[in-house]
Amino acid sequence: MVKSIRELYRCRALIQILVSRDLKARYRGSVLGFMWSMLNPFLMMLVYWLVFSIYLRNGMENYHVYLFCGLLPWLWFSASLLEGCNSIIAGANLVKKVMFPAEVLPIVVILSNLIHFFLGLPILAAFLIIYRVPPGNNLLAFPIIVLIQFVFTFGLMLLLSALSVHLRDIQQILNNIVTLWFFMTPIVYSVTDLNLESKPPAIRWVMNLNPMKHIIEGYHRVFLQHMTDRGIAMFNESIPWTGLFVVLGCSVILLAVAWSVFNHFKTGFSEEI
């Protein structure tokens, strides 16, 4: 894995060029261009806010702020996973070149979507200012949580991108898994709404087994530390470091396994695609 990371570092100029090309190509011909990086998560937030706040009557104060805070990192995760799974096949013309390092393609996908994630943060900041949710000391943990999500997402998409070259069914199944995963993660609802303490141990175990649950909860604690619901503080506790560092440890192991699988299969990529 260390050798592969060094290889990626040596290819940093190539990665920068491909990320820039991907960002320019994504909104080529559109009037608003990169503004869609901000508008897409905002419009999605409006859809979920309409469904869960108006129709299903979620009574949380500033629910759209809570929703947007969870949607931004989830969109980075889901878009990276779905695009990254197909990245080797989509980049077939590059992979077939003799000296091209195939692992560059998944990293380009995750970095492009990371930039879109950062472009959406100003809208979240505007919400926090408008609805008077001041940041706290937890804001300092933001880069660490981003790093944990990056390692987890990259490990998972590296593994899936290698396997999907040989098993094309993964791309079809993944869409449904990501949808199920979304509703198993506290984005459109809060953990307090679930009242986990009253649930059977098996349900609590499954919920805590979800890595994105801990990551999204970390973002909520970072940005919404002083948010209240009917006058009661919701996220004034410290960052859930125990769960996050367990996710980080498992993600490093996943990344090591994924790179091993990727290196095993990559010699046959050109023949399969």
N, C-alpha and C positions, 0 to 999 in steps of 0.2 A: 504494500500500500504506500509506503514511504517513497519507493522508487516511482510509483505512478504519480504521486503528488509532485515530485521533482520534475517529472516529464511534463505535467500540466504547467508548472511554473516556467519551464523553458519555452512553452508554447503561448505565453501570456500575450505576446503581440498578436498572434493569430486569433486568440480568443477575443481580444479587444476588437479586432476587425470584424469578426463574425457577429459579435454582440451588436456592434454599431449597424451592421448590415441588416440584422434581424429587426432592430428597432425601427429603422427607416422603412423596411419593407412592410412592416405590420400595418401601418396607417398610410401607406403610399396611395395618393389619389383622393384621400379624404380631406374635407375642408378643415376640420378641427384638429387633425393630426394627433399630436401627443396629448391633447386635451382629453381624448377618449380614455387615457389611462386614469384620469380622475373621474370622468363622467360615468364610465362603466360600473365601478363599484358603488358610486352614488345612486345610479338608477336601480341597481340590484337591491341596494338597501331600501329604496322606496317601495319596491315590490314586496319584500318580506315585511316591511313595516306595515304596509296596507293590509296584508294577509293576517299577520299575527297581532297587530295592535288594534286594527279597526274591526276586522271580521271575527277573529278569534278572541278578541278582548283581553289582550295582555295588558295589565294595569300598571306595569313598571313605569316610573317617571323617567323621562328622557330615554325612552326605549330605543329610539333610533340611534342615539349616541352609543349605547351599549351594543346594538346590532352592527353598526358600522365598524366598531373597534374589533369585533370578531371576524367580520367579513373580509377585511383587508388582508390579514395574514392567511385566511383560508383560501382566498382567490390566488394568492401567490403559490400556496401549496398545491391546490387542485390543478391549476393551469400548468405548473411545472411537471406534475405527475402525468397528466394526460398528454401533453406535448412531448415530454421527455421519453415516454414509453415508445413513441413513434419516431424519435429523433434519428436513430441509425438508419431506419428505412427511408425516411424523408431525405436524409443526406447521402443517399446511395452514390451520387456522382462524386462526392468527396471521399467516401469510404473506399471506393474502388481505386483511388490513387495509391500508389505503392507506399509512400512514406507518410501518409496522413494518419495522425493519431485519432482513432475513433472516439476515445473518451472525451475529446474536446466538444463533441456535439451535445451530450447531456449537460455539460457545465455551461455551455452557451445558453441553453434553454432556461436553466435555473437563474442565471445572472440577468437575463433579459426580463424575466418575470419579477426578480428582486427590484430592478429599477422601476418597474411599473408599481410595485408595492410602495416604494419610497415616494413616487409621484402622487400616490393617493393620500399620503400622510398630511399634506397641507389642509385637505378637506376635513380630516379628523381633528386637526388642530383648530380649525375654524369652529367646528361644533363645540369643542371643549371651551373655547372662549365665549361663544354666544350663550351657551347654557351654564356658564360659570362653574365649570368643573376644573378647579385648579390642579396643576400637576404637583406631585409630592416627591419625596426622596426616592421612591420606587422607579422614577424615570431613568435613573442611572443604570438600572438593570436592563434597559431596552436592548443595547448591543449584544448582551450575553444571550438573551432569548432569541434574537435574530440568528445568532451563530448556532444555537441549538437546533432551531428549525432548519437552518441551512444544511447542517450535517445529516439530520434525519431525512430530509427530503432528497438530498443528493444520493445518499446511500440507497434509498428505496427506488428512485428513478433509474439509477445506474444498473441495479439488478433487473428491473423490469425491461429496460431498453435492450439488455443483452438477451433476455429470455424471449422477448416478443419477436425477435428476428426469426427464431425457430418455431415459436408458438404464436401465430398471428391472432389466435382467439383471445389472448390476454388483452388486446386493445378493446375488444368488444365487451369483455366482462368488466374491465376496469371502470368504465363509465357508470355502471350500476353500483359497483362497490364504492366509488367516490360519493355518489348520491346518498347511499346508506350511511357512509362514514360522516357525511355532513350533519345528518340528523342525529347521530350518536354523539356529536360534539356540542358542548354548550355555547351555541352561537345565537340561535333564535330563542333560546330559553336560558335561564341561569341555573347553576347547580343547586341553589336554594329552592328553586321551583320544583326540582325533582324530589326534594326531601329524602335524600339517599339513606339517611339514618333509619327511616321506616321501611326501607326496601330490603328484600332478602339479600343475604351475603353474596350470592352469585351475581346479582345485578350490580352491586357495588364493586365487585371484583372486575366485572367486564368493563364498567365505566372507567375504573382506575387503570385498566390495561390499555386504554386508548391514549397513545402518545400526544395526539393533538388536543386532547382534553386538558392536559397539563400545560401545553404551550399556549393555547388560547386563554386559559385561566391566568397565565403569567402576563399576557398582554393586557387583560382586564385590570390586573393589579397595578400594572405600570401606568396606564393612562387614566383609569377611573378610580384612583386611590381614594379620592374624596367625593365620589358620586354617592348620592343618597336616593333612596326609594321611600317616598312618603316620610321624609325626615330622618330615616334610619340609614346610617352609613353601610354601604354594601361591600366595599373593597378596601377598608382601612387596615386590613391585615398585611403582614409582610409577604414578600414573594414566596410562593411554594417551592423553595429550592430543592427539597428532598425529591419531589416528583420530577422536577426539571433535570436534576443531575442524574437520576435514574434513566431518564429518556436520553440524555447525552451519552451515558455509558453504553446503553443498548444501541444507540445510533452509530457510535464508533465501531462496535462489533459488527453491526449491519454493513457499514461502509467497507470494512475489511473483507467480509464475506462477498459483498457485491463486487468489489474490485477483483477478487480472485475468480469469481464466476465470469466476469466481463473479460478478463485476460485469457481465460480458458476458451471462450467462444469467439473472441474477436478475429482470430486468424481465419475463421470460416465465414465471416460476415460478407465478404465480397462475392462468395459463391451463392449464398442464400438470398441475397437481395438483387 
